[in-house]
Amino acid sequence: MISLRQVQVFLAVASQGSTSAAGEAIALSQSATSAALQELEQRLGAELFDRVGRRLVLNGNGRRFYPEARQLLTQAEQMEKLFDVGGSRLQIGASTTIGNYLLPRLLAQLPGARVKAHVGIANTHEIAEQVARCELELGLVEGGVQHTELSVSPWCRDEMLIVTASDSPWARLVMDDDLLATLPWIMRESGSGTRSVVEQQLLSGLDRVNIALELGSSEAIRSALLAGLGVSCLSRQVVARALASGELVELAPDYRIERWFYIVEHRQRRLTAPLRQFVERCRLFAEQEAAGSA
């Protein structure tokens, strides 16, 4: 029978790349780590790693086994905490717009004080990769994701607006394709869901777009807009307050973009009860947002 210690060793080797480093990470000797890994491979009847130079790298068998091993260890950890007053902890990730503007509201609506969360915030590509590696249980992202290990489902609609500072020289111009292409655009970095949507649904139809600045967060772009550095296309979630205060104005309402936010899960990973509760809250939140904007 496979032991939890063998599973822990496997995951540590996959993370650290060697039995010596894995042993240090989980407080085992190198010989005990190697023995546990060998016993696991014998029990499975398959080698899980290839040696590349001095490193142990997951092979096809190892990649198939990894999500099951991660889930098994997660469930064991949850069983240990079952009667702990601290309750359960979600391991979730969100792309930056969702993480900064929607996720706090979602977490605040979860019933009961027992559910806690470890949250990672990064761009869509990075969150998807972390879910694929089973480092996160679930991701909420802004861009469409294509990955053989992941299940991706539409979750919540979002609207994106072209905006600039109210006192900028572009604020009152009548926009068309030619003029939009010449404006100094402030964009998110490559890998961002926001950038991919803007490129696919807006900029792809314009000639020789003038990208003046690339920044790593929507917050940074909003600050750059307020400083009069250019124009951008951002989620209404990001610019709603600045529009209401009059600091920003919308350009070209006819060029608004609608997009989906997505829930990203590993295909081989089953949702725990707290995670199912969180997904249900996400769905209810989306229904409430749609009803409010109708």
C-alpha positions as semicolon CSV with decimal commas, in nm:
position;residue;x (nm);y (nm);z (nm)
1;M;0,000;0,000;0,000
2;I;0,123;0,349;-0,084
3;S;0,203;0,553;0,227
4;L;0,152;0,924;0,280
5;R;0,524;0,956;0,351
6;Q;0,601;0,813;0,004
7;V;0,359;1,061;-0,152
8;Q;0,517;1,345;0,045
9;V;0,862;1,237;-0,074
10;F;0,745;1,218;-0,436
11;L;0,602;1,572;-0,423
12;A;0,914;1,706;-0,253
13;V;1,142;1,553;-0,519
14;A;0,917;1,691;-0,794
15;S;0,945;2,036;-0,635
16;Q;1,315;2,032;-0,543
17;G;1,463;1,831;-0,830
18;S;1,680;1,596;-0,622
19;T;1,647;1,354;-0,332
20;S;1,900;1,546;-0,122
21;A;1,718;1,879;-0,154
22;A;1,381;1,705;-0,105
23;G;1,508;1,540;0,212
24;E;1,614;1,877;0,353
25;A;1,271;2,022;0,269
26;I;1,080;1,749;0,457
27;A;1,339;1,673;0,730
28;L;1,451;1,331;0,600
29;S;1,797;1,201;0,524
30;Q;1,895;1,166;0,161
31;S;1,910;0,787;0,195
32;A;1,563;0,768;0,351
33;T;1,423;0,994;0,078
34;S;1,577;0,780;-0,197
35;A;1,447;0,462;-0,033
36;A;1,094;0,599;-0,002
37;L;1,092;0,707;-0,366
38;Q;1,224;0,368;-0,479
39;E;0,957;0,188;-0,274
40;L;0,687;0,406;-0,428
41;E;0,805;0,334;-0,783
42;Q;0,820;-0,038;-0,704
43;R;0,468;-0,028;-0,563
44;L;0,341;0,152;-0,874
45;G;0,545;-0,060;-1,112
46;A;0,663;0,252;-1,296
47;E;0,947;0,502;-1,282
48;L;0,826;0,856;-1,211
49;F;1,136;1,064;-1,290
50;D;1,398;1,101;-1,561
51;R;1,749;1,209;-1,468
52;V;1,854;1,521;-1,662
53;G;2,206;1,614;-1,562
54;R;2,197;1,628;-1,184
55;R;1,824;1,689;-1,164
56;L;1,529;1,452;-1,137
57;V;1,253;1,565;-1,372
58;L;0,899;1,428;-1,384
59;N;0,842;1,195;-1,680
60;G;0,507;1,107;-1,833
61;N;0,422;0,865;-1,550
62;G;0,517;1,125;-1,292
63;R;0,305;1,394;-1,452
64;R;0,005;1,158;-1,450
65;F;0,064;1,069;-1,086
66;Y;0,131;1,426;-0,967
67;P;-0,227;1,564;-0,941
68;E;-0,348;1,248;-0,764
69;A;-0,057;1,269;-0,520
70;R;-0,117;1,638;-0,455
71;Q;-0,485;1,578;-0,392
72;L;-0,417;1,285;-0,161
73;L;-0,177;1,489;0,051
74;T;-0,418;1,785;0,057
75;Q;-0,699;1,560;0,178
76;A;-0,474;1,414;0,448
77;E;-0,386;1,765;0,566
78;Q;-0,754;1,858;0,573
79;M;-0,834;1,548;0,777
80;E;-0,572;1,651;1,030
81;K;-0,740;1,990;1,062
82;L;-1,095;1,855;1,063
83;F;-1,152;1,936;1,429
84;D;-0,914;2,228;1,445
85;V;-1,082;2,555;1,543
86;G;-0,888;2,719;1,264
87;G;-1,106;2,546;1,006
88;S;-1,019;2,472;0,643
89;R;-0,802;2,678;0,409
90;L;-0,869;2,734;0,040
91;Q;-0,572;2,747;-0,199
92;I;-0,697;2,974;-0,475
93;G;-0,550;3,215;-0,728
94;A;-0,684;3,511;-0,920
95;S;-0,565;3,729;-1,203
96;T;-0,503;4,087;-1,100
97;T;-0,834;4,258;-1,181
98;I;-1,035;3,981;-1,016
99;G;-0,794;3,954;-0,724
100;N;-0,795;4,326;-0,649
101;Y;-1,159;4,411;-0,714
102;L;-1,385;4,102;-0,699
103;L;-1,218;3,842;-0,482
104;P;-1,232;4,038;-0,154
105;R;-1,609;4,075;-0,200
106;L;-1,643;3,704;-0,276
107;L;-1,447;3,597;0,032
108;A;-1,641;3,836;0,254
109;Q;-1,966;3,669;0,149
110;L;-1,859;3,315;0,243
111;P;-2,077;3,198;0,535
112;G;-1,906;3,113;0,862
113;A;-1,569;3,206;1,004
114;R;-1,411;2,859;0,961
115;V;-1,320;2,901;0,595
116;K;-0,985;3,067;0,540
117;A;-0,797;3,124;0,217
118;H;-0,445;3,142;0,084
119;V;-0,468;3,364;-0,223
120;G;-0,217;3,409;-0,502
121;I;-0,255;3,703;-0,740
122;A;-0,073;3,709;-1,075
123;N;-0,156;3,740;-1,443
124;T;-0,382;3,488;-1,617
125;H;-0,098;3,278;-1,762
126;E;0,080;3,243;-1,427
127;I;-0,238;3,149;-1,238
128;A;-0,327;2,887;-1,499
129;E;0,020;2,733;-1,475
130;Q;-0,003;2,715;-1,095
131;V;-0,339;2,536;-1,118
132;A;-0,192;2,296;-1,376
133;R;0,094;2,218;-1,135
134;C;-0,161;2,167;-0,852
135;E;-0,003;2,447;-0,651
136;L;-0,348;2,608;-0,645
137;E;-0,682;2,431;-0,611
138;L;-0,865;2,675;-0,836
139;G;-0,806;2,991;-1,038
140;L;-1,025;3,285;-1,136
141;V;-0,887;3,446;-1,450
142;E;-0,971;3,717;-1,704
143;G;-0,848;3,557;-2,024
144;G;-0,932;3,238;-2,207
145;V;-0,692;2,955;-2,123
146;Q;-0,600;2,654;-2,335
147;H;-0,421;2,380;-2,143
148;T;-0,461;2,004;-2,172
149;E;-0,454;1,961;-1,791
150;L;-0,717;2,226;-1,718
151;S;-1,093;2,259;-1,726
152;V;-1,199;2,617;-1,807
153;S;-1,558;2,741;-1,768
154;P;-1,712;3,089;-1,814
155;W;-1,808;3,242;-1,484
156;C;-1,891;3,615;-1,487
157;R;-1,934;3,880;-1,757
158;D;-1,723;4,194;-1,754
159;E;-1,724;4,514;-1,959
160;M;-1,408;4,694;-2,070
161;L;-1,397;5,065;-2,152
162;I;-1,149;5,289;-2,334
163;V;-1,059;5,564;-2,086
164;T;-0,824;5,858;-2,038
165;A;-0,776;6,143;-1,791
166;S;-1,054;6,401;-1,805
167;D;-0,801;6,680;-1,859
168;S;-0,601;6,494;-2,127
169;P;-0,579;6,629;-2,485
170;W;-0,771;6,322;-2,610
171;A;-1,068;6,348;-2,373
172;R;-1,308;6,524;-2,609
173;L;-1,199;6,397;-2,948
174;V;-1,444;6,209;-3,169
175;M;-1,289;5,866;-3,214
176;D;-1,257;5,646;-3,521
177;D;-1,021;5,359;-3,605
178;D;-0,749;5,579;-3,753
179;L;-0,741;5,813;-3,455
180;L;-0,751;5,530;-3,200
181;A;-0,447;5,370;-3,361
182;T;-0,241;5,688;-3,322
183;L;-0,320;5,744;-2,953
184;P;-0,050;5,657;-2,693
185;W;-0,178;5,326;-2,556
186;I;-0,090;5,205;-2,206
187;M;-0,105;4,824;-2,198
188;R;-0,072;4,536;-1,955
189;E;0,223;4,298;-1,991
190;S;0,222;3,990;-2,214
191;G;0,045;3,699;-2,043
192;S;-0,222;3,924;-1,898
193;G;-0,583;3,830;-1,968
194;T;-0,673;4,196;-2,003
195;R;-0,406;4,247;-2,270
196;S;-0,504;3,940;-2,470
197;V;-0,869;4,049;-2,481
198;V;-0,780;4,405;-2,585
199;E;-0,545;4,281;-2,857
200;Q;-0,794;4,027;-2,994
201;Q;-1,115;4,227;-2,976
202;L;-0,998;4,586;-3,028
203;L;-0,643;4,645;-3,146
204;S;-0,638;4,366;-3,405
205;G;-0,870;4,578;-3,618
206;L;-0,645;4,885;-3,605
207;D;-0,334;4,957;-3,811
208;R;0,007;5,028;-3,652
209;V;-0,114;5,075;-3,295
210;N;0,101;5,311;-3,087
211;I;0,183;5,120;-2,765
212;A;0,358;5,382;-2,555
213;L;0,386;5,202;-2,220
214;E;0,351;4,851;-2,073
215;L;0,278;4,808;-1,702
216;G;0,232;4,506;-1,477
217;S;-0,101;4,588;-1,315
218;S;-0,427;4,766;-1,386
219;E;-0,365;4,983;-1,079
220;A;-0,040;5,108;-1,232
221;I;-0,218;5,177;-1,561
222;R;-0,488;5,375;-1,385
223;S;-0,222;5,588;-1,214
224;A;-0,050;5,645;-1,548
225;L;-0,382;5,751;-1,701
226;L;-0,444;6,000;-1,422
227;A;-0,096;6,140;-1,484
228;G;-0,199;6,212;-1,844
229;L;0,033;5,959;-2,009
230;G;-0,215;5,812;-2,255
231;V;-0,527;5,601;-2,301
232;S;-0,611;5,243;-2,210
233;C;-0,888;4,984;-2,217
234;L;-0,968;4,857;-1,868
235;S;-1,238;4,668;-1,682
236;R;-1,526;4,876;-1,552
237;Q;-1,439;4,721;-1,214
238;V;-1,105;4,907;-1,224
239;V;-1,222;5,249;-1,341
240;A;-1,573;5,280;-1,192
241;R;-1,476;5,513;-0,904
242;A;-1,248;5,730;-1,120
243;L;-1,527;5,767;-1,376
244;A;-1,777;5,856;-1,104
245;S;-1,542;6,118;-0,958
246;G;-1,472;6,267;-1,301
247;E;-1,097;6,195;-1,291
248;L;-1,131;5,964;-1,592
249;V;-1,366;5,984;-1,889
250;E;-1,473;5,717;-2,133
251;L;-1,364;5,751;-2,494
252;A;-1,556;5,595;-2,781
253;P;-1,845;5,412;-2,607
254;D;-1,909;5,232;-2,937
255;Y;-1,579;5,048;-2,885
256;R;-1,670;4,887;-2,554
257;I;-1,564;4,524;-2,513
258;E;-1,754;4,249;-2,335
259;R;-1,561;3,951;-2,204
260;W;-1,591;3,660;-1,964
261;F;-1,409;3,586;-1,644
262;Y;-1,330;3,213;-1,613
263;I;-1,300;2,947;-1,344
264;V;-0,994;2,726;-1,401
265;E;-0,964;2,379;-1,241
266;H;-0,736;2,079;-1,284
267;R;-0,917;1,805;-1,477
268;Q;-0,798;1,530;-1,241
269;R;-0,860;1,714;-0,917
270;R;-1,186;1,677;-0,726
271;L;-1,328;1,979;-0,546
272;T;-1,328;1,966;-0,168
273;A;-1,645;2,068;0,019
274;P;-1,511;2,418;0,108
275;L;-1,404;2,469;-0,252
276;R;-1,746;2,362;-0,385
277;Q;-1,899;2,614;-0,148
278;F;-1,669;2,884;-0,283
279;V;-1,754;2,798;-0,647
280;E;-2,126;2,815;-0,562
281;R;-2,068;3,159;-0,409
282;C;-1,887;3,266;-0,728
283;R;-2,184;3,155;-0,940
284;L;-2,432;3,336;-0,715
285;F;-2,216;3,649;-0,723
286;A;-2,215;3,642;-1,104
287;E;-2,594;3,610;-1,112
288;Q;-2,628;3,907;-0,876
289;E;-2,389;4,117;-1,086
290;A;-2,583;4,033;-1,404
291;A;-2,914;4,122;-1,239
292;G;-2,771;4,449;-1,109
293;S;-2,649;4,558;-1,452
294;A;-2,967;4,456;-1,636
